[in-house]
Amino acid sequence: KEAQTQQKLANVVILATGGTIAGAGASAANSATYQAAKVGIDKLIAGVPELSQVANVRGEQVMQIASESITNENLLQLGRRVAELADSADVDGIVITHGTDTLEETAYFLNLVEKTDKPIIVVGSMRPGTAMSADGMLNLYNAVAVASSKEARGKGVLVTMNDEIQSGRDVSKMINIKTEAFKSAWGPLGMVVEGKSYWFRLPAKRHTMDSEFDIKNIKSLPDVEIAYSYGNVSDTAYKALAQSGAKAIIHAGTGNGSVSSRVVPSLQALRKDGVQIIRSSHVNAGGFVLRNAEQPDDKYDWVVAHDLNPQKARILAMVALTKTNDSKELQRMFWEY
Ligand SMILES: NC(=O)CC[C@H](N)C(=O)O
């Protein structure tokens, strides 16, 4: 009978990459001071025996790092492994455990390049497993529960943190000291409670099956850099980034991606030299950059990142540049994804 129940459960693979969910501190009081990326995936799975009630789970240690150090090469490696698993008939869903610092970037990257409707869930934690009131166990349980559910199919890459199901495209780490760290300006897609998912809305942007990008066709990612802006900003960083080979510079601008008059001429010159200038916003709760508002983008041939924050704009720009260097095409992609 036990074998029968096991057969009915979905097969979920957990790809572990590190982060606080695999972190360890010296004492249970250490909720914020600890080392990330210490505990292996087998131990993480063994720590949540309830996982076996929602899925047949197996783990793979893809890497063991803190996510602030994830490179483009790491992204491609992870993306390729996810695609292989998604193509396997005996895999129903994939969970990726990840540090929270760049979790939103990896989730958005996978959302753009994975050609599958199987659930892909990226999950992390804000406290290490050794801390009092650690949040990783429940976040992981929720991730596996969502990954094993049929309703999660075709909804793009998802993130389960703090009982919420978020779109990997929209979600961002908004605070680094609370367990309710991950928010989306447009709200969560649903909730996961005691292993059951409750859905409220669907992503409207192109993703996964409906995306024109495919990890299998991406050999490498071009260099795209971010320059943080403010009123008294100088053009030193913009120029240096271009000189070091950046194909596009994400302007992490104020407000509506606005650009200080101190650097407008330099950004125009960089565009003339072939560098794509992409206006984004570093507004905290989520920017909303509109074309030809604040700056004449048509005249300067600049692109706007719309609601993508600078780090997400960088991900889309890298993926988009593998296909085109036409600024009009890039702008179309920034509206559609
Ligand atoms: N909460 C976390 O996961 C942060 C730990 C670490 N900086 C990382 O992103 O991997």
The ligand as an SDF file (V2000), in Angstrom:
LIG
                    3D

 10  9  0  0  0  0  0  0  0  0999 V2000
   19.0910   35.2520    3.3500 N   0  0  0  0  0  0  0  0  0  0  0  0
   20.0540   34.8880    2.5160 C   0  0  0  0  0  0  0  0  0  0  0  0
   19.9650   33.8870    1.8390 O   0  0  0  0  0  0  0  0  0  0  0  0
   21.2660   35.7880    2.4200 C   0  0  0  0  0  0  0  0  0  0  0  0
   22.5680   35.0130    2.4990 C   0  0  0  0  0  0  0  0  0  0  0  0
   23.5230   35.2820    1.3650 C   0  0  0  0  0  0  0  0  0  0  0  0
   23.9170   36.6400    1.2810 N   0  0  0  0  0  0  0  0  0  0  0  0
   22.9420   34.7690    0.0490 C   0  0  0  0  0  0  0  0  0  0  0  0
   22.2510   35.4530   -0.6590 O   0  0  0  0  0  0  0  0  0  0  0  0
   23.1990   33.6360   -0.2750 O   0  0  0  0  0  0  0  0  0  0  0  0
  1  2  1  0
  2  3  2  0
  2  4  1  0
  4  5  1  0
  5  6  1  0
  6  7  1  0
  6  8  1  0
  8  9  2  0
  8 10  1  0
M  END
$$$$
